[in-house]
Amino acid sequence: MSATVTIVRKSEQDIKMRDFNVRIDDQESHTIQFGQSTEFTVEPGHHELKATNGVYHTLESFDIAEGETIQFEGINKQKVGLLSVLTVAISGTMMYRPILRKLDTSQG
C-alpha cells in the first residue's frame, strides 16, 4: 500500500514568482509555480521532503502511515535584513528562501 504527500504553493507570504523545487527522498524533483500544487506517492514510513530555490535549501522530515495523506505548504519568502536590502539596491534582485510548513488537514 502507499501514502500521499501534497505540496501546495498559495501563501500570501510568497513572493509569487520564481521556481520552487521539491523532492521526497530520491524521487524525481517537481517544480511548483505560485498557485500550483504537486503530489508524491510514497511508501509508509520515514521520509525527507527537500525544497530549494537553487540557492537556499530546506528540509522537513516526516513519518506517514499507510493510506494517509499529508499536506505541506511551500513558500518562497523574501529574506529581510540589511544584506537583503543592499542586494536589491545594488543588483535589483531579491533574496528569498524556501520554507516548508506542514498543514493541519484534520477535520474537527
A tleap script that builds the chain and sets N, CA, C and O, in Angstrom:
source leaprc.protein.ff14SB
mol = sequence {
  NMET SER ALA THR VAL THR ILE VAL ARG LYS
  SER GLU GLN ASP ILE LYS MET ARG ASP PHE
  ASN VAL ARG ILE ASP ASP GLN GLU SER HIE
  THR ILE GLN PHE GLY GLN SER THR GLU PHE
  THR VAL GLU PRO GLY HIE HIE GLU LEU LYS
  ALA THR ASN GLY VAL TYR HIE THR LEU GLU
  SER PHE ASP ILE ALA GLU GLY GLU THR ILE
  GLN PHE GLU GLY ILE ASN LYS GLN LYS VAL
  GLY LEU LEU SER VAL LEU THR VAL ALA ILE
  SER GLY THR MET MET TYR ARG PRO ILE LEU
  ARG LYS LEU ASP THR SER GLN CGLY
}
set mol.1.N position { 0.847 -1.190 0.000 }
set mol.1.CA position { 0.000 0.000 0.000 }
set mol.1.C position { 0.885 1.243 0.000 }
set mol.1.O position { 2.101 1.139 0.159 }
set mol.2.N position { 0.299 2.384 -0.173 }
set mol.2.CA position { 1.076 3.613 -0.260 }
set mol.2.C position { 0.386 4.747 0.485 }
set mol.2.O position { -0.705 4.577 1.029 }
set mol.3.N position { 1.032 5.897 0.500 }
set mol.3.CA position { 0.522 7.108 1.128 }
set mol.3.C position { 0.785 8.268 0.171 }
set mol.3.O position { 1.517 8.122 -0.808 }
set mol.4.N position { 0.183 9.417 0.463 }
set mol.4.CA position { 0.270 10.565 -0.434 }
set mol.4.C position { 0.769 11.806 0.301 }
set mol.4.O position { 0.350 12.098 1.421 }
set mol.5.N position { 1.672 12.523 -0.354 }
set mol.5.CA position { 2.161 13.803 0.159 }
set mol.5.C position { 1.873 14.857 -0.903 }
set mol.5.O position { 2.280 14.718 -2.056 }
set mol.6.N position { 1.164 15.914 -0.500 }
set mol.6.CA position { 0.820 17.011 -1.398 }
set mol.6.C position { 1.542 18.268 -0.932 }
set mol.6.O position { 1.587 18.562 0.263 }
set mol.7.N position { 2.103 19.004 -1.880 }
set mol.7.CA position { 2.730 20.279 -1.575 }
set mol.7.C position { 2.006 21.341 -2.384 }
set mol.7.O position { 1.907 21.244 -3.607 }
set mol.8.N position { 1.494 22.371 -1.683 }
set mol.8.CA position { 0.764 23.463 -2.322 }
set mol.8.C position { 1.566 24.746 -2.171 }
set mol.8.O position { 2.333 24.905 -1.222 }
set mol.9.N position { 1.381 25.652 -3.109 }
set mol.9.CA position { 2.078 26.948 -3.052 }
set mol.9.C position { 1.051 28.042 -3.273 }
set mol.9.O position { 0.739 28.409 -4.406 }
set mol.10.N position { 0.525 28.562 -2.154 }
set mol.10.CA position { -0.556 29.545 -2.248 }
set mol.10.C position { -0.492 30.630 -1.178 }
set mol.10.O position { -1.400 31.458 -1.095 }
set mol.11.N position { 0.547 30.646 -0.366 }
set mol.11.CA position { 0.638 31.585 0.746 }
set mol.11.C position { 0.752 33.030 0.280 }
set mol.11.O position { 1.423 33.323 -0.710 }
set mol.12.N position { 0.094 33.925 0.998 }
set mol.12.CA position { 0.216 35.355 0.709 }
set mol.12.C position { 1.606 35.875 1.069 }
set mol.12.O position { 1.985 36.967 0.645 }
set mol.13.N position { 2.374 35.101 1.850 }
set mol.13.CA position { 3.755 35.482 2.192 }
set mol.13.C position { 4.723 35.177 1.041 }
set mol.13.O position { 5.864 35.637 1.050 }
set mol.14.N position { 4.271 34.413 0.066 }
set mol.14.CA position { 5.113 34.008 -1.059 }
set mol.14.C position { 5.395 35.210 -1.962 }
set mol.14.O position { 4.548 36.091 -2.109 }
set mol.15.N position { 6.584 35.245 -2.564 }
set mol.15.CA position { 6.924 36.326 -3.494 }
set mol.15.C position { 6.172 36.187 -4.822 }
set mol.15.O position { 6.197 37.094 -5.654 }
set mol.16.N position { 5.510 35.054 -5.011 }
set mol.16.CA position { 4.625 34.789 -6.158 }
set mol.16.C position { 5.353 34.740 -7.501 }
set mol.16.O position { 4.748 34.946 -8.553 }
set mol.17.N position { 6.640 34.471 -7.453 }
set mol.17.CA position { 7.415 34.280 -8.678 }
set mol.17.C position { 8.573 33.355 -8.344 }
set mol.17.O position { 8.785 33.014 -7.180 }
set mol.18.N position { 9.296 32.963 -9.329 }
set mol.18.CA position { 10.447 32.068 -9.200 }
set mol.18.C position { 10.000 30.632 -8.942 }
set mol.18.O position { 8.915 30.371 -8.421 }
set mol.19.N position { 10.873 29.725 -9.324 }
set mol.19.CA position { 10.596 28.299 -9.142 }
set mol.19.C position { 10.721 27.889 -7.678 }
set mol.19.O position { 11.474 28.487 -6.908 }
set mol.20.N position { 9.976 26.870 -7.319 }
set mol.20.CA position { 10.054 26.237 -6.003 }
set mol.20.C position { 10.146 24.747 -6.296 }
set mol.20.O position { 9.164 24.130 -6.709 }
set mol.21.N position { 11.319 24.171 -6.085 }
set mol.21.CA position { 11.556 22.768 -6.432 }
set mol.21.C position { 11.493 21.891 -5.189 }
set mol.21.O position { 12.112 22.201 -4.171 }
set mol.22.N position { 10.743 20.797 -5.275 }
set mol.22.CA position { 10.594 19.881 -4.147 }
set mol.22.C position { 10.923 18.458 -4.580 }
set mol.22.O position { 10.750 18.078 -5.738 }
set mol.23.N position { 11.406 17.684 -3.607 }
set mol.23.CA position { 11.762 16.290 -3.852 }
set mol.23.C position { 11.571 15.535 -2.540 }
set mol.23.O position { 11.879 16.057 -1.468 }
set mol.24.N position { 11.069 14.324 -2.625 }
set mol.24.CA position { 10.985 13.451 -1.457 }
set mol.24.C position { 11.979 12.324 -1.657 }
set mol.24.O position { 11.960 11.612 -2.661 }
set mol.25.N position { 12.856 12.186 -0.655 }
set mol.25.CA position { 13.906 11.165 -0.693 }
set mol.25.C position { 14.652 11.276 -2.028 }
set mol.25.O position { 15.179 12.339 -2.355 }
set mol.26.N position { 14.697 10.201 -2.787 }
set mol.26.CA position { 15.411 10.211 -4.062 }
set mol.26.C position { 14.474 10.222 -5.267 }
set mol.26.O position { 14.891 9.904 -6.381 }
set mol.27.N position { 13.205 10.587 -5.047 }
set mol.27.CA position { 12.268 10.665 -6.163 }
set mol.27.C position { 12.622 11.853 -7.056 }
set mol.27.O position { 13.411 12.723 -6.687 }
set mol.28.N position { 12.019 11.861 -8.230 }
set mol.28.CA position { 12.226 12.953 -9.174 }
set mol.28.C position { 11.731 14.271 -8.580 }
set mol.28.O position { 10.712 14.311 -7.891 }
set mol.29.N position { 12.461 15.339 -8.856 }
set mol.29.CA position { 12.109 16.677 -8.376 }
set mol.29.C position { 10.906 17.214 -9.142 }
set mol.29.O position { 10.768 16.982 -10.343 }
set mol.30.N position { 10.031 17.940 -8.430 }
set mol.30.CA position { 8.883 18.600 -9.048 }
set mol.30.C position { 9.052 20.109 -8.864 }
set mol.30.O position { 9.502 20.557 -7.810 }
set mol.31.N position { 8.699 20.884 -9.871 }
set mol.31.CA position { 8.746 22.342 -9.796 }
set mol.31.C position { 7.327 22.870 -9.647 }
set mol.31.O position { 6.433 22.509 -10.411 }
set mol.32.N position { 7.134 23.737 -8.645 }
set mol.32.CA position { 5.811 24.313 -8.382 }
set mol.32.C position { 5.875 25.826 -8.569 }
set mol.32.O position { 6.708 26.500 -7.962 }
set mol.33.N position { 5.003 26.344 -9.401 }
set mol.33.CA position { 4.847 27.791 -9.543 }
set mol.33.C position { 3.778 28.248 -8.538 }
set mol.33.O position { 3.023 27.429 -8.014 }
set mol.34.N position { 3.721 29.556 -8.273 }
set mol.34.CA position { 2.718 30.065 -7.336 }
set mol.34.C position { 1.313 29.711 -7.829 }
set mol.34.O position { 1.003 29.869 -9.010 }
set mol.35.N position { 0.474 29.235 -6.919 }
set mol.35.CA position { -0.896 28.843 -7.245 }
set mol.35.C position { -1.028 27.386 -7.644 }
set mol.35.O position { -2.145 26.907 -7.842 }
set mol.36.N position { 0.077 26.667 -7.767 }
set mol.36.CA position { 0.050 25.267 -8.168 }
set mol.36.C position { 0.287 24.345 -6.969 }
set mol.36.O position { 0.602 24.789 -5.865 }
set mol.37.N position { 0.125 23.062 -7.226 }
set mol.37.CA position { 0.433 22.041 -6.233 }
set mol.37.C position { 1.015 20.827 -6.957 }
set mol.37.O position { 0.921 20.706 -8.179 }
set mol.38.N position { 1.608 19.949 -6.186 }
set mol.38.CA position { 2.130 18.702 -6.736 }
set mol.38.C position { 1.923 17.609 -5.714 }
set mol.38.O position { 1.714 17.880 -4.531 }
set mol.39.N position { 1.981 16.382 -6.169 }
set mol.39.CA position { 1.686 15.247 -5.299 }
set mol.39.C position { 2.737 14.153 -5.499 }
set mol.39.O position { 3.183 13.895 -6.617 }
set mol.40.N position { 3.119 13.523 -4.399 }
set mol.40.CA position { 4.041 12.395 -4.412 }
set mol.40.C position { 3.345 11.193 -3.795 }
set mol.40.O position { 2.584 11.340 -2.839 }
set mol.41.N position { 3.593 10.024 -4.326 }
set mol.41.CA position { 3.163 8.772 -3.728 }
set mol.41.C position { 4.382 8.158 -3.065 }
set mol.41.O position { 5.429 8.009 -3.695 }
set mol.42.N position { 4.246 7.798 -1.780 }
set mol.42.CA position { 5.368 7.249 -1.023 }
set mol.42.C position { 4.925 5.997 -0.278 }
set mol.42.O position { 3.734 5.763 -0.076 }
set mol.43.N position { 5.889 5.213 0.117 }
set mol.43.CA position { 5.622 4.061 0.975 }
set mol.43.C position { 5.480 4.561 2.412 }
set mol.43.O position { 6.089 5.569 2.769 }
set mol.44.N position { 4.692 3.880 3.239 }
set mol.44.CA position { 4.595 4.272 4.647 }
set mol.44.C position { 5.984 4.252 5.289 }
set mol.44.O position { 6.833 3.435 4.931 }
set mol.45.N position { 6.203 5.164 6.245 }
set mol.45.CA position { 7.472 5.206 6.946 }
set mol.45.C position { 8.021 6.611 7.058 }
set mol.45.O position { 7.285 7.593 6.957 }
set mol.46.N position { 9.333 6.695 7.269 }
set mol.46.CA position { 10.021 7.959 7.475 }
set mol.46.C position { 10.564 8.488 6.142 }
set mol.46.O position { 11.138 7.737 5.353 }
set mol.47.N position { 10.374 9.784 5.905 }
set mol.47.CA position { 10.802 10.406 4.648 }
set mol.47.C position { 11.366 11.796 4.900 }
set mol.47.O position { 11.169 12.386 5.962 }
set mol.48.N position { 12.074 12.305 3.891 }
set mol.48.CA position { 12.590 13.665 3.925 }
set mol.48.C position { 12.104 14.427 2.699 }
set mol.48.O position { 12.322 14.010 1.562 }
set mol.49.N position { 11.448 15.541 2.953 }
set mol.49.CA position { 10.983 16.446 1.911 }
set mol.49.C position { 12.001 17.579 1.808 }
set mol.49.O position { 12.275 18.271 2.789 }
set mol.50.N position { 12.552 17.761 0.621 }
set mol.50.CA position { 13.559 18.786 0.394 }
set mol.50.C position { 12.992 19.835 -0.548 }
set mol.50.O position { 12.315 19.504 -1.522 }
set mol.51.N position { 13.269 21.100 -0.257 }
set mol.51.CA position { 12.846 22.195 -1.131 }
set mol.51.C position { 14.034 23.093 -1.403 }
set mol.51.O position { 14.868 23.308 -0.523 }
set mol.52.N position { 14.119 23.621 -2.618 }
set mol.52.CA position { 15.194 24.532 -2.983 }
set mol.52.C position { 14.696 25.571 -3.975 }
set mol.52.O position { 13.757 25.336 -4.735 }
set mol.53.N position { 15.346 26.717 -3.947 }
set mol.53.CA position { 15.103 27.726 -4.972 }
set mol.53.C position { 16.343 27.868 -5.845 }
set mol.53.O position { 16.458 28.815 -6.624 }
set mol.54.N position { 17.268 26.923 -5.712 }
set mol.54.CA position { 18.503 26.933 -6.483 }
set mol.54.C position { 19.677 27.504 -5.714 }
set mol.54.O position { 20.830 27.223 -6.043 }
set mol.55.N position { 19.399 28.306 -4.687 }
set mol.55.CA position { 20.450 28.882 -3.857 }
set mol.55.C position { 20.305 28.401 -2.420 }
set mol.55.O position { 21.259 27.899 -1.827 }
set mol.56.N position { 19.121 28.554 -1.872 }
set mol.56.CA position { 18.846 28.153 -0.496 }
set mol.56.C position { 18.045 26.858 -0.500 }
set mol.56.O position { 17.295 26.579 -1.435 }
set mol.57.N position { 18.216 26.071 0.561 }
set mol.57.CA position { 17.550 24.777 0.685 }
set mol.57.C position { 16.912 24.651 2.061 }
set mol.57.O position { 17.343 25.291 3.020 }
set mol.58.N position { 15.894 23.830 2.146 }
set mol.58.CA position { 15.299 23.497 3.434 }
set mol.58.C position { 14.900 22.031 3.402 }
set mol.58.O position { 14.700 21.456 2.332 }
set mol.59.N position { 14.787 21.434 4.572 }
set mol.59.CA position { 14.496 20.008 4.691 }
set mol.59.C position { 13.480 19.800 5.802 }
set mol.59.O position { 13.596 20.389 6.877 }
set mol.60.N position { 12.497 18.972 5.545 }
set mol.60.CA position { 11.477 18.638 6.539 }
set mol.60.C position { 11.346 17.124 6.589 }
set mol.60.O position { 11.020 16.490 5.586 }
set mol.61.N position { 11.602 16.543 7.762 }
set mol.61.CA position { 11.432 15.095 7.956 }
set mol.61.C position { 10.026 14.821 8.456 }
set mol.61.O position { 9.461 15.614 9.209 }
set mol.62.N position { 9.457 13.680 8.032 }
set mol.62.CA position { 8.108 13.332 8.475 }
set mol.62.C position { 7.919 11.826 8.407 }
set mol.62.O position { 8.629 11.119 7.691 }
set mol.63.N position { 6.950 11.362 9.166 }
set mol.63.CA position { 6.514 9.968 9.130 }
set mol.63.C position { 5.096 9.938 8.592 }
set mol.63.O position { 4.286 10.818 8.881 }
set mol.64.N position { 4.811 8.912 7.805 }
set mol.64.CA position { 3.486 8.797 7.202 }
set mol.64.C position { 3.026 7.346 7.282 }
set mol.64.O position { 3.817 6.419 7.106 }
set mol.65.N position { 1.735 7.165 7.549 }
set mol.65.CA position { 1.158 5.829 7.684 }
set mol.65.C position { 0.494 5.399 6.376 }
set mol.65.O position { 0.206 6.219 5.505 }
set mol.66.N position { 0.267 4.125 6.268 }
set mol.66.CA position { -0.397 3.554 5.091 }
set mol.66.C position { -1.746 4.232 4.868 }
set mol.66.O position { -2.550 4.349 5.793 }
set mol.67.N position { -1.990 4.677 3.639 }
set mol.67.CA position { -3.254 5.308 3.270 }
set mol.67.C position { -3.389 6.754 3.714 }
set mol.67.O position { -4.376 7.407 3.376 }
set mol.68.N position { -2.432 7.266 4.456 }
set mol.68.CA position { -2.503 8.634 4.974 }
set mol.68.C position { -2.138 9.642 3.887 }
set mol.68.O position { -1.382 9.335 2.965 }
set mol.69.N position { -2.689 10.849 4.013 }
set mol.69.CA position { -2.318 11.969 3.155 }
set mol.69.C position { -1.801 13.085 4.041 }
set mol.69.O position { -2.465 13.484 4.998 }
set mol.70.N position { -0.627 13.582 3.727 }
set mol.70.CA position { -0.039 14.717 4.434 }
set mol.70.C position { 0.110 15.852 3.442 }
set mol.70.O position { 0.449 15.642 2.277 }
set mol.71.N position { -0.151 17.070 3.929 }
set mol.71.CA position { -0.049 18.234 3.047 }
set mol.71.C position { 0.939 19.244 3.638 }
set mol.71.O position { 0.915 19.540 4.833 }
set mol.72.N position { 1.805 19.761 2.767 }
set mol.72.CA position { 2.748 20.809 3.126 }
set mol.72.C position { 2.468 22.030 2.277 }
set mol.72.O position { 1.976 21.929 1.153 }
set mol.73.N position { 2.792 23.190 2.836 }
set mol.73.CA position { 2.736 24.425 2.067 }
set mol.73.C position { 4.170 24.841 1.780 }
set mol.73.O position { 4.996 24.897 2.691 }
set mol.74.N position { 4.468 25.132 0.521 }
set mol.74.CA position { 5.780 25.623 0.120 }
set mol.74.C position { 5.698 27.112 -0.121 }
set mol.74.O position { 4.766 27.600 -0.761 }
set mol.75.N position { 6.687 27.838 0.398 }
set mol.75.CA position { 6.680 29.298 0.294 }
set mol.75.C position { 8.062 29.777 -0.130 }
set mol.75.O position { 9.060 29.388 0.477 }
set mol.76.N position { 8.137 30.610 -1.153 }
set mol.76.CA position { 9.348 31.358 -1.465 }
set mol.76.C position { 9.181 32.703 -0.765 }
set mol.76.O position { 8.451 33.571 -1.242 }
set mol.77.N position { 9.863 32.874 0.372 }
set mol.77.CA position { 9.674 34.067 1.201 }
set mol.77.C position { 10.874 34.996 1.093 }
set mol.77.O position { 12.024 34.564 1.170 }
set mol.78.N position { 10.583 36.282 0.912 }
set mol.78.CA position { 11.644 37.272 0.808 }
set mol.78.C position { 12.415 37.339 2.116 }
set mol.78.O position { 11.835 37.380 3.201 }
set mol.79.N position { 13.740 37.351 1.987 }
set mol.79.CA position { 14.590 37.496 3.166 }
set mol.79.C position { 14.577 38.959 3.590 }
set mol.79.O position { 14.463 39.859 2.758 }
set mol.80.N position { 14.695 39.183 4.897 }
set mol.80.CA position { 14.735 40.543 5.422 }
set mol.80.C position { 16.091 40.784 6.068 }
set mol.80.O position { 16.785 39.843 6.454 }
set mol.81.N position { 16.451 42.026 6.177 }
set mol.81.CA position { 17.718 42.374 6.801 }
set mol.81.C position { 18.544 43.261 5.891 }
set mol.81.O position { 18.194 43.492 4.733 }
set mol.82.N position { 19.635 43.747 6.430 }
set mol.82.CA position { 20.486 44.692 5.721 }
set mol.82.C position { 21.054 44.116 4.424 }
set mol.82.O position { 21.057 44.789 3.393 }
set mol.83.N position { 21.539 42.859 4.474 }
set mol.83.CA position { 22.101 42.250 3.274 }
set mol.83.C position { 21.068 42.150 2.162 }
set mol.83.O position { 21.382 42.382 0.994 }
set mol.84.N position { 19.837 41.807 2.523 }
set mol.84.CA position { 18.766 41.708 1.535 }
set mol.84.C position { 18.475 43.070 0.907 }
set mol.84.O position { 18.302 43.170 -0.308 }
set mol.85.N position { 18.421 44.113 1.728 }
set mol.85.CA position { 18.166 45.470 1.225 }
set mol.85.C position { 19.297 45.911 0.302 }
set mol.85.O position { 19.047 46.482 -0.759 }
set mol.86.N position { 20.540 45.646 0.703 }
set mol.86.CA position { 21.688 46.014 -0.133 }
set mol.86.C position { 21.685 45.266 -1.459 }
set mol.86.O position { 22.010 45.837 -2.499 }
set mol.87.N position { 21.319 43.996 -1.421 }
set mol.87.CA position { 21.264 43.199 -2.652 }
set mol.87.C position { 20.254 43.777 -3.627 }
set mol.87.O position { 20.529 43.869 -4.824 }
set mol.88.N position { 19.095 44.166 -3.132 }
set mol.88.CA position { 18.076 44.771 -4.001 }
set mol.88.C position { 18.574 46.109 -4.535 }
set mol.88.O position { 18.409 46.402 -5.719 }
set mol.89.N position { 19.185 46.931 -3.668 }
set mol.89.CA position { 19.659 48.257 -4.080 }
set mol.89.C position { 20.773 48.167 -5.116 }
set mol.89.O position { 20.807 48.949 -6.066 }
set mol.90.N position { 21.687 47.210 -4.934 }
set mol.90.CA position { 22.844 47.114 -5.826 }
set mol.90.C position { 22.526 46.375 -7.120 }
set mol.90.O position { 22.878 46.834 -8.207 }
set mol.91.N position { 21.861 45.234 -6.999 }
set mol.91.CA position { 21.659 44.396 -8.190 }
set mol.91.C position { 20.229 44.387 -8.719 }
set mol.91.O position { 19.977 43.962 -9.847 }
set mol.92.N position { 19.306 44.855 -7.905 }
set mol.92.CA position { 17.905 44.832 -8.329 }
set mol.92.C position { 17.249 43.470 -8.179 }
set mol.92.O position { 16.108 43.275 -8.596 }
set mol.93.N position { 17.980 42.518 -7.578 }
set mol.93.CA position { 17.406 41.191 -7.366 }
set mol.93.C position { 17.034 41.002 -5.899 }
set mol.93.O position { 17.660 41.565 -5.001 }
set mol.94.N position { 16.033 40.223 -5.690 }
set mol.94.CA position { 15.501 39.967 -4.364 }
set mol.94.C position { 16.063 38.661 -3.817 }
set mol.94.O position { 16.131 37.659 -4.529 }
set mol.95.N position { 16.466 38.678 -2.547 }
set mol.95.CA position { 16.887 37.442 -1.890 }
set mol.95.C position { 15.640 36.792 -1.274 }
set mol.95.O position { 14.843 37.454 -0.610 }
set mol.96.N position { 15.493 35.507 -1.505 }
set mol.96.CA position { 14.345 34.802 -0.950 }
set mol.96.C position { 14.770 33.392 -0.567 }
set mol.96.O position { 15.744 32.856 -1.096 }
set mol.97.N position { 14.023 32.798 0.360 }
set mol.97.CA position { 14.369 31.460 0.833 }
set mol.97.C position { 13.136 30.565 0.800 }
set mol.97.O position { 12.012 31.038 0.968 }
set mol.98.N position { 13.351 29.280 0.584 }
set mol.98.CA position { 12.220 28.347 0.581 }
set mol.98.C position { 11.849 27.973 2.015 }
set mol.98.O position { 12.716 27.788 2.869 }
set mol.99.N position { 10.560 27.866 2.256 }
set mol.99.CA position { 10.031 27.451 3.550 }
set mol.99.C position { 9.029 26.326 3.303 }
set mol.99.O position { 8.264 26.370 2.340 }
set mol.100.N position { 9.036 25.327 4.170 }
set mol.100.CA position { 8.036 24.252 4.149 }
set mol.100.C position { 7.280 24.270 5.465 }
set mol.100.O position { 7.889 24.320 6.533 }
set mol.101.N position { 5.958 24.230 5.394 }
set mol.101.CA position { 5.114 24.169 6.587 }
set mol.101.C position { 4.139 23.014 6.438 }
set mol.101.O position { 3.417 22.922 5.445 }
set mol.102.N position { 4.122 22.139 7.426 }
set mol.102.CA position { 3.148 21.055 7.422 }
set mol.102.C position { 1.787 21.636 7.778 }
set mol.102.O position { 1.648 22.334 8.783 }
set mol.103.N position { 0.790 21.349 6.959 }
set mol.103.CA position { -0.562 21.852 7.191 }
set mol.103.C position { -1.372 20.837 7.993 }
set mol.103.O position { -1.233 19.626 7.825 }
set mol.104.N position { -2.214 21.366 8.861 }
set mol.104.CA position { -3.106 20.519 9.644 }
set mol.104.C position { -4.333 20.221 8.793 }
set mol.104.O position { -5.148 21.107 8.540 }
set mol.105.N position { -4.462 18.981 8.356 }
set mol.105.CA position { -5.581 18.602 7.493 }
set mol.105.C position { -6.664 17.866 8.271 }
set mol.105.O position { -7.606 17.336 7.682 }
set mol.106.N position { -6.529 17.834 9.607 }
set mol.106.CA position { -7.538 17.142 10.411 }
set mol.106.C position { -8.829 17.952 10.397 }
set mol.106.O position { -8.821 19.180 10.314 }
set mol.107.N position { -9.904 17.245 10.479 }
set mol.107.CA position { -11.225 17.887 10.460 }
set mol.107.C position { -11.801 17.821 11.864 }
set mol.107.O position { -11.789 16.769 12.504 }
set mol.108.N position { -12.292 18.922 12.322 }
set mol.108.CA position { -12.888 18.874 13.635 }
set mol.108.C position { -12.733 20.124 14.301 }
set mol.108.O position { -13.179 20.278 15.438 }
savepdb mol mol.pdb
quit
